[in-house]
Amino acid sequence: MKKKLFVTLLAASAALSAAACGSTSSTATTAASASTQAPAASTQSAESGTPAQGGDFIYGLATEVDNLDPFQSTTADARSITFNIYEGLLKCDENGQFQPAIASDYSVSDDGKTYTFTLRDGVVFHNGNPVTTEDVLYSIQLAIDSKITGYDNIDTFTAPDDKTIVITLRTPDGDFPAEVCQAIVPKDSDSNGELAQNPIGTGPFRLSDFEVQDHLTLTRNENYWGTPAYLDTVTVKFIDSSADLLVNYQSGAIDGFVANGAITEQVDKSTSVINVGNSNAVQMLALNNSAAPFDNKEVRQAISYAVDSDEIIDTACYGYGVKIGTAMIPGLTDYFDDSLTDTYDVNDEKAKELLADAGYADGFTFTVKVPSVYQVHLDTAQVIVNELAKVGVTMNIEQVDWATWLENVYTNRDYEATLISVDGTIASPTSFLSRYVSDAGNNFVNYSSSDYDSAYAAAVSALSQEDRISGFKKCEEILTDDAASVYIEDISNILVYTNRFGGFASYPLYATDFAAIYQVQ
């Protein structure tokens, strides 16, 4: 049985991708190369069961999904759902490789700038219309207009015939195969309009019912070009507290949900499977590099030395979690530089020394704005309050609702510090590192470094995998040395589900593959 990491992370925007952990109580994680990790949870597996065709899987989701437009959606939970509705020219598989989807194959020029895609025969949208080159060209323009990562590098895109799409980039981009996983939608679809509530894609499921603040229902796409889904339907119920999720699960009203360490102790393990895995997001104390005193590198470094990631994992995350020291997730193993993990191991004396050098020998006071609905970030903030007090720094916690956080913190950048997790829209290092380029629209921490900009540009344009890896690790090194923010952990994700189901598949990005799930005979 393939085990799925159900991740509930909220994002500021599908294109901008700032995410908060979606469970309304603390969650947890395990992974290869984890430096802090809880003992494996007891599980009851349905691995030996035979997949049955049909049935309905009912999934409890702690965060509200109100927009299913792949270009404008406001939550990563929406992306986990639209993963099943939409497809791009290519799609990511469980190994992080990019496979043909709406395109049957593609080629890349020797200079890495020109991509030529051949459209697959027989692909139709959920409305029954065949996918054409006009639909693809329209979707590419939508992605450009929506400022989707990587699409600003497109120089030209044409359809020389009714089966071929040619995209030429301004500069080589080794991540472009990941970027063309962006959804293809019908020509003239009203982005941020009808797609928000009535999405039309080519994926293995279509939306059949959507009641905002209550539930949505996905129905198997009987005309799917690829391997069809096992399940007839998937119902996603919006249940806004972990306690209510547990009650619904115990009563049989839902078949699975994301839990925290404490909740799993109340689950009947004889009838449940408990999977622990990466959330593939970076929890960080984000520091506004344009706001005093965090415009001072020594202050940012001092805060990094004072924050104890191990204590946060043990206290706020029940002992589950992957400690990190930079802006990359451990799940992207080729690119994650684990040598940076312990750069800022707790050193209160060093923190005090740096504060004194920066002119803050007596400390200072600042406010951290935390989205009020995400308990894990609130719990983390409480731990950090005590840690910073040891070096004479007072951190006040201001709880804000999600809409206020998006407007004031993310968009207007009116804040000193915030606690949040950032996820990637694609399984690519650029998805995590592009936000630190000085003029990036999603650079909400206002980080600015000409050295970083140059290193990032070199890494993106590198043609060999070896040069890409070393280039992106150089970017991570710069971010860590500059203490652009305090990088804490990849928060874990604990999925609880009844052992009547199997087939959960793991991806190195935020994705919920409902098509792989089946009832066990």
Summary of the structure (lengths in Angstrom):
residues: 521
radius of gyration: 22.4
end to end distance: 13.5
largest distance: 69.4
contacts: 1938
relative contact order: 0.21
helix: 27%
strand: 24%
